[in-house]
């Protein structure tokens, strides 16, 4: 089997992984609740705006950071949003672990 076939097989297996399925389920619960969806979308938009600002080299003020942190505290009080965030962290950890395994395969052996 070539590496591309294996990568596609890995992708198919990831789609079925319990953590990924739980992530999709958590997102579906947010999308099904108009209030939660509005809160989540608003938080994500503000978060992305600050990230873009930082990446473009603009300074992000301490006040902007604090406002986002306060908004996060409020948004994560919603149980479905908090569950989605926690599940996102699990999937991120899973992907990080897989990336580590793959990247070690291409690194030279140093004895």
Buried (B, 14 or more C-beta within 10 A) or exposed (E): EEEEEEEEEEEEEBEEEEBBEBBEEBBEBBEEBEEBBEBBEEBEEBBEEBEEBEEEEEEEEEEBEEEBEEBBEEBBEBEBBEBBBEBBEBBEEBEEEEEEEEEEEEEEEEE
